[in-house]
């Protein structure tokens, strides 16, 4: 199916982006909400295309050693050259932007609404009803840097987007002792925010939002229709790897030049004649050996540092990290947004105690 859409980032033609709503979360965190990034007609065209043409999949994930079906459909699109993504034992296929040309039109509309912003990857989610959801999480992986900008475009059914501040250790201990009903009454708390993501809207999270806040799309029984959500992101992993490799090559070149200067006199200097003092030659050989061993040690240390720096996100192996931006061992909600912790085994049954003498009497 070959379609070409023209996304309009100013649907009213009179600067509709001036209607954007900014929410200052404090400490360098900000949320920007644009109710109408696209016209209603264009938004429905995009919705129909995405719903029919995107190769949606609902993977089975391994979370805490247990299998769980992700409670929403997903698809992944990335620029060429980015590493393959693996999360919770699942490796999604990275489609190209050219595979779905209308995605580039939506991306262009987002760029016009956010001058100076750039994105190189896209995660698509489809919520087929109110039972599809994503639990509390933060996209705070090193992959996106300390202050990522994440742009979310919504199509179809309106859904509630919740945000809450990450609890400190002391507040977490207090909240664990409170009943659930009391905690739910705190919705008016400034540390909690709610946004209704309308058809054709744009929501942007900026600054330290991922460091200090959590967000979710909860279950809603009344949400019977389908919602499609596109989250545009920028990955810093590729550029950082190039920089680290360049530093490694420079250091190795410096070591190579140093070794060459040390080894050249040994090769060109003739052996001592009988009766001559050979101590200066033996000293030079020992110095060369020390330099070689030191160089090997330094290269090993540098290689280890590079390996650790490049290991901020796993793209292979057991896939400890997930695509939503939190780590399994750190967050109970994980990729399926609400997997409870494994309950402890029940205590063994106790044998009944024999009746005492007083009871018999």
C-alpha positions as a LaTeX table, in Angstrom:
\begin{tabular}{lrrr}
\hline
Residue & $x$ (\AA) & $y$ (\AA) & $z$ (\AA) \\
\hline
Unk1 & 0.00 & 0.00 & 0.00 \\
Unk2 & 1.56 & 3.25 & $-1.13$ \\
Unk3 & 0.18 & 6.38 & 0.48 \\
Unk4 & 1.55 & 9.85 & 0.88 \\
Unk5 & 0.18 & 12.19 & 3.53 \\
Unk6 & 0.97 & 15.78 & 4.26 \\
Unk7 & 1.11 & 16.43 & 7.96 \\
Unk8 & 0.04 & 19.92 & 9.01 \\
Unk9 & 1.67 & 21.11 & 12.21 \\
Unk10 & $-0.40$ & 24.33 & 12.15 \\
Unk11 & $-3.91$ & 23.03 & 11.35 \\
Unk12 & $-5.70$ & 26.35 & 11.81 \\
Unk13 & $-3.18$ & 28.32 & 9.79 \\
Unk14 & $-2.90$ & 30.94 & 12.50 \\
Unk15 & $-0.24$ & 29.57 & 14.79 \\
Unk16 & $-2.20$ & 26.85 & 16.57 \\
Unk17 & 0.99 & 25.76 & 18.32 \\
Unk18 & 0.68 & 28.95 & 20.37 \\
Unk19 & $-2.06$ & 27.08 & 22.25 \\
Unk20 & 0.48 & 24.70 & 23.70 \\
Unk21 & 0.19 & 24.12 & 27.42 \\
Unk22 & 3.40 & 24.07 & 29.44 \\
Unk23 & 3.60 & 22.46 & 32.87 \\
Unk24 & 6.66 & 23.29 & 34.95 \\
Unk25 & 7.36 & 20.26 & 37.12 \\
Unk26 & 10.26 & 21.95 & 38.92 \\
Unk27 & 13.97 & 21.17 & 39.11 \\
Unk28 & 14.43 & 21.48 & 35.36 \\
Unk29 & 11.54 & 19.17 & 34.36 \\
Unk30 & 8.84 & 20.28 & 31.94 \\
Unk31 & 5.87 & 18.85 & 30.03 \\
Unk32 & 4.49 & 20.50 & 26.90 \\
Unk33 & 1.05 & 19.51 & 25.61 \\
Unk34 & $-0.26$ & 20.54 & 22.17 \\
Unk35 & $-3.95$ & 19.51 & 21.87 \\
Unk36 & $-3.99$ & 19.78 & 18.05 \\
Unk37 & $-0.73$ & 19.00 & 16.33 \\
Unk38 & $-2.62$ & 17.71 & 13.28 \\
Unk39 & $-6.06$ & 18.32 & 11.80 \\
Unk40 & $-8.78$ & 15.82 & 12.61 \\
Unk41 & $-9.03$ & 14.58 & 9.01 \\
Unk42 & $-5.28$ & 14.10 & 8.66 \\
Unk43 & $-5.15$ & 12.39 & 12.04 \\
Unk44 & $-7.79$ & 9.84 & 11.01 \\
Unk45 & $-5.92$ & 9.14 & 7.78 \\
Unk46 & $-2.78$ & 8.47 & 9.77 \\
Unk47 & $-4.73$ & 6.31 & 12.22 \\
Unk48 & $-6.19$ & 4.13 & 9.46 \\
Unk49 & $-2.81$ & 3.72 & 7.82 \\
Unk50 & $-1.00$ & 2.84 & 11.06 \\
Unk51 & $-3.72$ & 0.46 & 12.21 \\
Unk52 & $-3.71$ & $-1.49$ & 8.93 \\
Unk53 & $-0.16$ & $-1.23$ & 7.58 \\
Unk54 & 2.11 & $-1.41$ & 10.64 \\
Unk55 & 3.23 & $-5.02$ & 11.38 \\
Unk56 & 2.01 & $-5.01$ & 14.97 \\
Unk57 & 3.17 & $-7.70$ & 17.35 \\
Unk58 & 2.30 & $-8.57$ & 20.95 \\
Unk59 & 5.41 & $-10.35$ & 22.24 \\
Unk60 & 5.80 & $-12.74$ & 25.13 \\
Unk61 & 8.42 & $-11.42$ & 27.53 \\
Unk62 & 10.49 & $-12.99$ & 30.26 \\
Unk63 & 10.14 & $-10.95$ & 33.45 \\
Unk64 & 11.68 & $-12.18$ & 36.69 \\
Unk65 & 11.99 & $-15.63$ & 35.13 \\
Unk66 & 8.29 & $-15.80$ & 34.21 \\
Unk67 & 6.58 & $-15.44$ & 30.82 \\
Unk68 & 4.11 & $-12.58$ & 30.35 \\
Unk69 & 2.32 & $-11.30$ & 27.28 \\
Unk70 & 2.90 & $-7.58$ & 26.83 \\
Unk71 & $-0.48$ & $-5.83$ & 27.34 \\
Unk72 & $-0.33$ & $-3.82$ & 24.10 \\
Unk73 & 0.87 & $-4.17$ & 20.51 \\
Unk74 & 4.19 & $-2.70$ & 19.50 \\
Unk75 & 6.53 & $-1.96$ & 16.60 \\
Unk76 & 10.02 & $-0.45$ & 16.45 \\
Unk77 & 11.50 & 1.89 & 13.81 \\
Unk78 & 15.09 & 3.16 & 13.88 \\
Unk79 & 17.59 & 4.97 & 11.70 \\
Unk80 & 20.24 & 2.92 & 9.95 \\
Unk81 & 23.32 & 2.12 & 12.03 \\
Unk82 & 21.67 & 2.05 & 15.45 \\
Unk83 & 22.31 & $-1.11$ & 17.52 \\
Unk84 & 19.78 & $-3.90$ & 17.62 \\
Unk85 & 17.44 & $-3.70$ & 20.56 \\
Unk86 & 16.81 & $-6.60$ & 22.95 \\
Unk87 & 14.63 & $-6.37$ & 26.03 \\
Unk88 & 13.31 & $-9.01$ & 28.40 \\
Unk89 & 14.46 & $-11.80$ & 26.09 \\
Unk90 & 12.69 & $-10.28$ & 23.07 \\
Unk91 & 14.39 & $-8.70$ & 20.05 \\
Unk92 & 12.05 & $-6.57$ & 17.94 \\
Unk93 & 12.82 & $-6.11$ & 14.29 \\
Unk94 & 14.05 & $-2.57$ & 13.58 \\
Unk95 & 12.15 & $-1.33$ & 10.55 \\
Unk96 & 13.43 & 1.51 & 8.40 \\
Unk97 & 11.72 & 4.87 & 8.08 \\
Unk98 & 11.44 & 4.17 & 4.35 \\
Unk99 & 9.31 & 1.10 & 5.06 \\
Unk100 & 6.48 & 3.37 & 6.22 \\
Unk101 & 6.73 & 6.78 & 4.47 \\
Unk102 & 3.83 & 8.42 & 6.41 \\
Unk103 & 5.93 & 8.12 & 9.58 \\
Unk104 & 8.36 & 10.62 & 8.09 \\
Unk105 & 5.48 & 13.04 & 7.53 \\
Unk106 & 4.47 & 12.78 & 11.19 \\
Unk107 & 8.10 & 13.22 & 12.21 \\
Unk108 & 8.32 & 16.36 & 10.09 \\
Unk109 & 5.24 & 17.79 & 11.82 \\
Unk110 & 6.83 & 17.10 & 15.21 \\
Unk111 & 10.05 & 18.81 & 14.14 \\
Unk112 & 8.13 & 21.89 & 13.02 \\
Unk113 & 6.37 & 22.03 & 16.37 \\
Unk114 & 9.69 & 21.56 & 18.21 \\
Unk115 & 12.29 & 23.68 & 16.38 \\
Unk116 & 15.81 & 22.40 & 16.93 \\
Unk117 & 14.73 & 18.92 & 18.02 \\
Unk118 & 15.86 & 15.76 & 16.26 \\
Unk119 & 14.86 & 12.11 & 16.62 \\
Unk120 & 16.34 & 8.90 & 15.24 \\
Unk121 & 14.11 & 6.14 & 16.66 \\
Unk122 & 10.41 & 5.53 & 17.15 \\
Unk123 & 8.45 & 3.17 & 19.36 \\
Unk124 & 4.85 & 2.58 & 18.29 \\
Unk125 & 2.22 & 1.23 & 20.71 \\
Unk126 & $-1.34$ & 0.18 & 19.99 \\
Unk127 & $-3.89$ & $-0.07$ & 22.79 \\
Unk128 & $-6.83$ & $-2.09$ & 21.43 \\
Unk129 & $-9.09$ & $-1.33$ & 24.38 \\
Unk130 & $-9.28$ & $-0.30$ & 27.99 \\
Unk131 & $-7.54$ & $-3.46$ & 29.19 \\
Unk132 & $-4.37$ & $-2.55$ & 27.28 \\
Unk133 & $-2.07$ & $-0.34$ & 29.30 \\
Unk134 & 1.47 & 0.50 & 30.38 \\
Unk135 & 2.42 & 0.71 & 34.05 \\
Unk136 & 4.51 & 3.20 & 35.96 \\
Unk137 & 7.97 & 3.66 & 34.46 \\
Unk138 & 10.58 & 6.20 & 33.40 \\
Unk139 & 12.61 & 6.29 & 30.20 \\
Unk140 & 15.78 & 7.01 & 32.17 \\
Unk141 & 18.35 & 4.76 & 30.53 \\
Unk142 & 21.80 & 6.08 & 29.67 \\
Unk143 & 20.91 & 5.38 & 26.05 \\
Unk144 & 18.86 & 8.59 & 25.95 \\
Unk145 & 21.22 & 10.80 & 27.94 \\
Unk146 & 20.57 & 12.71 & 31.19 \\
Unk147 & 17.92 & 15.07 & 29.76 \\
Unk148 & 16.10 & 13.28 & 26.92 \\
Unk149 & 13.33 & 14.90 & 24.93 \\
Unk150 & 10.54 & 12.41 & 24.19 \\
Unk151 & 7.72 & 13.45 & 21.85 \\
Unk152 & 4.48 & 11.44 & 21.98 \\
Unk153 & 1.81 & 11.72 & 19.26 \\
Unk154 & $-1.61$ & 10.11 & 19.86 \\
Unk155 & $-4.26$ & 8.90 & 17.42 \\
Unk156 & $-7.70$ & 7.43 & 18.04 \\
Unk157 & $-9.32$ & 6.87 & 21.42 \\
Unk158 & $-8.55$ & 9.39 & 24.15 \\
Unk159 & $-6.60$ & 7.92 & 27.06 \\
Unk160 & $-5.44$ & 9.28 & 30.38 \\
Unk161 & $-1.71$ & 9.91 & 30.81 \\
Unk162 & $-0.62$ & 10.00 & 34.45 \\
Unk163 & 2.56 & 11.35 & 36.00 \\
Unk164 & 3.85 & 11.15 & 39.54 \\
Unk165 & 7.09 & 12.16 & 41.16 \\
Unk166 & 9.53 & 9.42 & 41.99 \\
Unk167 & 9.29 & 8.80 & 45.73 \\
Unk168 & 12.27 & 9.30 & 47.96 \\
Unk169 & 13.32 & 6.45 & 50.18 \\
Unk170 & 11.68 & 7.97 & 53.27 \\
Unk171 & 8.40 & 8.78 & 51.50 \\
Unk172 & 8.31 & 5.30 & 50.00 \\
Unk173 & 8.51 & 3.77 & 53.46 \\
Unk174 & 5.64 & 5.98 & 54.66 \\
Unk175 & 3.44 & 5.22 & 51.64 \\
Unk176 & 3.89 & 1.49 & 52.08 \\
Unk177 & 2.17 & 1.78 & 55.47 \\
Unk178 & $-0.82$ & 3.72 & 54.07 \\
Unk179 & $-3.96$ & 1.99 & 52.80 \\
Unk180 & $-4.57$ & 2.09 & 49.06 \\
Unk181 & $-7.75$ & 4.16 & 49.44 \\
Unk182 & $-5.85$ & 6.91 & 51.23 \\
Unk183 & $-3.12$ & 7.00 & 48.61 \\
Unk184 & $-5.66$ & 7.30 & 45.80 \\
Unk185 & $-7.13$ & 10.44 & 47.39 \\
Unk186 & $-3.85$ & 12.28 & 46.78 \\
Unk187 & $-4.61$ & 12.92 & 43.10 \\
Unk188 & $-4.70$ & 16.68 & 43.76 \\
Unk189 & $-1.16$ & 16.53 & 45.08 \\
Unk190 & 1.27 & 18.72 & 43.09 \\
Unk191 & 3.43 & 15.63 & 42.74 \\
Unk192 & 0.69 & 14.05 & 40.58 \\
Unk193 & $-0.46$ & 15.22 & 37.14 \\
Unk194 & $-3.01$ & 13.95 & 34.64 \\
Unk195 & $-3.31$ & 14.72 & 30.91 \\
Unk196 & $-6.02$ & 13.60 & 28.48 \\
Unk197 & $-4.24$ & 12.66 & 25.26 \\
Unk198 & $-6.61$ & 13.64 & 22.47 \\
Unk199 & $-6.74$ & 12.48 & 18.87 \\
Unk200 & $-3.94$ & 14.22 & 16.94 \\
Unk201 & $-2.28$ & 15.69 & 20.04 \\
Unk202 & 1.39 & 15.99 & 20.98 \\
Unk203 & 2.88 & 15.61 & 24.46 \\
Unk204 & 6.57 & 16.31 & 25.09 \\
Unk205 & 8.62 & 15.44 & 28.16 \\
Unk206 & 11.78 & 17.51 & 28.60 \\
Unk207 & 14.64 & 18.20 & 30.96 \\
Unk208 & 15.01 & 15.93 & 33.98 \\
Unk209 & 11.49 & 14.51 & 33.69 \\
Unk210 & 12.75 & 10.94 & 33.26 \\
Unk211 & 15.13 & 11.30 & 36.19 \\
Unk212 & 12.56 & 12.65 & 38.65 \\
Unk213 & 9.15 & 11.45 & 37.41 \\
Unk214 & 7.23 & 8.30 & 36.45 \\
Unk215 & 4.44 & 8.08 & 33.87 \\
Unk216 & 1.80 & 5.52 & 32.87 \\
Unk217 & $-1.30$ & 4.87 & 30.76 \\
Unk218 & $-3.59$ & 2.94 & 33.14 \\
Unk219 & $-6.43$ & 0.56 & 32.38 \\
Unk220 & $-9.79$ & 2.19 & 31.71 \\
Unk221 & $-12.94$ & 0.08 & 31.37 \\
Unk222 & $-14.78$ & 2.78 & 29.39 \\
Unk223 & $-12.03$ & 3.04 & 26.76 \\
Unk224 & $-13.44$ & 0.57 & 24.25 \\
Unk225 & $-11.84$ & 1.95 & 21.06 \\
Unk226 & $-8.27$ & 1.68 & 19.78 \\
Unk227 & $-5.52$ & 4.17 & 20.53 \\
Unk228 & $-2.21$ & 4.36 & 18.65 \\
Unk229 & 0.73 & 6.17 & 20.21 \\
Unk230 & 4.03 & 7.16 & 18.58 \\
Unk231 & 6.96 & 8.06 & 20.87 \\
Unk232 & 9.86 & 9.71 & 19.07 \\
Unk233 & 13.25 & 9.47 & 20.77 \\
Unk234 & 16.91 & 10.17 & 20.07 \\
Unk235 & 19.57 & 7.60 & 20.87 \\
Unk236 & 22.98 & 8.86 & 21.99 \\
Unk237 & 24.47 & 5.36 & 22.02 \\
Unk238 & 25.84 & 5.42 & 18.47 \\
Unk239 & 27.60 & 8.80 & 18.73 \\
Unk240 & 29.07 & 7.95 & 22.12 \\
Unk241 & 30.51 & 4.70 & 20.79 \\
Unk242 & 32.21 & 6.51 & 17.92 \\
Unk243 & 33.76 & 8.99 & 20.34 \\
Unk244 & 35.00 & 6.23 & 22.63 \\
Unk245 & 36.52 & 4.32 & 19.73 \\
Unk246 & 38.27 & 7.46 & 18.50 \\
Unk247 & 39.81 & 7.99 & 21.95 \\
Unk248 & 40.92 & 4.35 & 22.00 \\
Unk249 & 42.56 & 4.65 & 18.58 \\
Unk250 & 44.41 & 7.83 & 19.61 \\
Unk251 & 45.74 & 6.19 & 22.77 \\
Unk252 & 46.81 & 3.08 & 20.89 \\
Unk253 & 48.58 & 5.23 & 18.28 \\
Unk254 & 50.46 & 7.07 & 21.03 \\
Unk255 & 51.53 & 3.78 & 22.61 \\
Unk256 & 52.63 & 2.44 & 19.23 \\
Unk257 & 54.86 & 5.47 & 18.65 \\
Unk258 & 56.36 & 5.12 & 22.13 \\
Unk259 & 57.14 & 1.44 & 21.60 \\
Unk260 & 58.71 & 2.16 & 18.23 \\
Unk261 & 61.06 & 4.73 & 19.78 \\
Unk262 & 62.06 & 2.25 & 22.47 \\
Unk263 & 62.55 & $-0.76$ & 20.23 \\
Unk264 & 64.43 & 0.91 & 17.35 \\
Unk265 & 67.79 & 1.33 & 19.20 \\
Unk266 & 67.77 & $-2.31$ & 20.20 \\
Unk267 & 67.39 & $-3.47$ & 16.59 \\
Unk268 & 69.93 & $-1.08$ & 15.07 \\
Unk269 & 72.64 & $-1.21$ & 17.76 \\
Unk270 & 75.26 & $-3.95$ & 17.06 \\
Unk271 & 76.03 & $-6.45$ & 19.79 \\
Unk272 & 79.00 & $-5.58$ & 22.06 \\
Unk273 & 82.47 & $-6.91$ & 21.14 \\
Unk274 & 84.39 & $-9.18$ & 23.41 \\
Unk275 & 85.98 & $-7.22$ & 26.19 \\
Unk276 & 83.57 & $-4.27$ & 25.96 \\
Unk277 & 81.23 & $-3.24$ & 28.74 \\
Unk278 & 77.82 & $-4.76$ & 27.88 \\
Unk279 & 75.93 & $-3.45$ & 30.89 \\
Unk280 & 74.46 & $-0.53$ & 28.99 \\
Unk281 & 72.94 & $-2.93$ & 26.42 \\
Unk282 & 71.41 & $-5.15$ & 29.07 \\
Unk283 & 69.95 & $-2.12$ & 30.84 \\
Unk284 & 68.39 & $-0.98$ & 27.57 \\
Unk285 & 66.82 & $-4.41$ & 27.01 \\
Unk286 & 65.32 & $-4.41$ & 30.50 \\
Unk287 & 63.92 & $-0.92$ & 29.99 \\
Unk288 & 62.35 & $-1.99$ & 26.69 \\
Unk289 & 60.77 & $-5.04$ & 28.31 \\
Unk290 & 59.31 & $-2.88$ & 31.07 \\
Unk291 & 57.85 & $-0.46$ & 28.51 \\
Unk292 & 56.30 & $-3.32$ & 26.52 \\
Unk293 & 54.70 & $-4.84$ & 29.62 \\
Unk294 & 53.42 & $-1.44$ & 30.73 \\
Unk295 & 51.94 & $-0.80$ & 27.28 \\
Unk296 & 50.14 & $-4.15$ & 27.30 \\
Unk297 & 48.73 & $-3.39$ & 30.75 \\
Unk298 & 47.55 & 0.07 & 29.71 \\
Unk299 & 45.85 & $-1.28$ & 26.58 \\
Unk300 & 44.09 & $-3.92$ & 28.68 \\
Unk301 & 42.86 & $-1.30$ & 31.14 \\
Unk302 & 41.63 & 0.97 & 28.33 \\
Unk303 & 39.83 & $-1.93$ & 26.65 \\
Unk304 & 38.11 & $-2.76$ & 29.94 \\
Unk305 & 37.00 & 0.84 & 30.43 \\
Unk306 & 35.63 & 1.01 & 26.88 \\
Unk307 & 33.76 & $-2.26$ & 27.40 \\
Unk308 & 32.14 & $-0.93$ & 30.58 \\
Unk309 & 31.23 & 2.41 & 29.01 \\
Unk310 & 29.66 & 0.66 & 26.04 \\
Unk311 & 27.73 & $-1.66$ & 28.33 \\
Unk312 & 25.28 & 0.94 & 29.58 \\
Unk313 & 22.53 & $-0.83$ & 27.66 \\
Unk314 & 22.42 & $-4.48$ & 26.68 \\
Unk315 & 21.67 & $-5.15$ & 23.00 \\
Unk316 & 22.39 & $-8.87$ & 23.27 \\
Unk317 & 22.69 & $-11.66$ & 25.75 \\
Unk318 & 19.97 & $-12.09$ & 28.32 \\
Unk319 & 18.42 & $-8.66$ & 27.72 \\
Unk320 & 18.16 & $-7.32$ & 31.26 \\
Unk321 & 17.07 & $-3.89$ & 30.05 \\
Unk322 & 13.74 & $-3.19$ & 28.45 \\
Unk323 & 12.57 & $-0.76$ & 25.84 \\
Unk324 & 10.49 & 1.39 & 28.17 \\
Unk325 & 13.58 & 2.61 & 29.97 \\
Unk326 & 13.66 & 0.85 & 33.30 \\
Unk327 & 15.52 & $-2.20$ & 34.58 \\
Unk328 & 13.82 & $-5.38$ & 35.72 \\
Unk329 & 15.70 & $-5.59$ & 38.98 \\
Unk330 & 14.85 & $-1.96$ & 39.84 \\
Unk331 & 11.15 & $-1.67$ & 38.95 \\
Unk332 & 8.32 & $-4.07$ & 39.71 \\
Unk333 & 6.11 & $-2.84$ & 36.86 \\
Unk334 & 8.69 & $-3.71$ & 34.16 \\
Unk335 & 7.82 & $-3.90$ & 30.50 \\
Unk336 & 4.26 & $-5.18$ & 30.86 \\
Unk337 & 3.42 & $-2.45$ & 33.33 \\
Unk338 & 2.19 & $-4.26$ & 36.36 \\
Unk339 & 3.74 & $-7.64$ & 36.91 \\
Unk340 & 3.51 & $-8.34$ & 40.62 \\
Unk341 & 6.43 & $-9.68$ & 42.52 \\
Unk342 & 6.55 & $-13.45$ & 42.88 \\
Unk343 & 4.63 & $-14.24$ & 46.09 \\
Unk344 & 6.50 & $-16.10$ & 48.82 \\
Unk345 & 5.69 & $-19.80$ & 49.20 \\
Unk346 & 3.08 & $-20.63$ & 51.84 \\
Unk347 & 4.40 & $-21.80$ & 55.21 \\
Unk348 & 4.48 & $-25.57$ & 55.76 \\
Unk349 & 1.47 & $-26.97$ & 57.63 \\
Unk350 & 2.03 & $-27.39$ & 61.34 \\
Unk351 & 1.27 & $-30.67$ & 63.01 \\
Unk352 & $-1.46$ & $-30.43$ & 65.68 \\
Unk353 & $-0.16$ & $-30.43$ & 69.21 \\
Unk354 & $-1.25$ & $-33.35$ & 71.44 \\
Unk355 & $-3.77$ & $-32.34$ & 74.12 \\
Unk356 & $-2.27$ & $-31.50$ & 77.46 \\
Unk357 & $-3.09$ & $-33.36$ & 80.67 \\
Unk358 & $-5.29$ & $-30.51$ & 81.87 \\
Unk359 & $-7.32$ & $-30.66$ & 78.64 \\
Unk360 & $-7.88$ & $-34.38$ & 79.08 \\
Unk361 & $-9.26$ & $-33.80$ & 82.57 \\
\hline
\end{tabular}
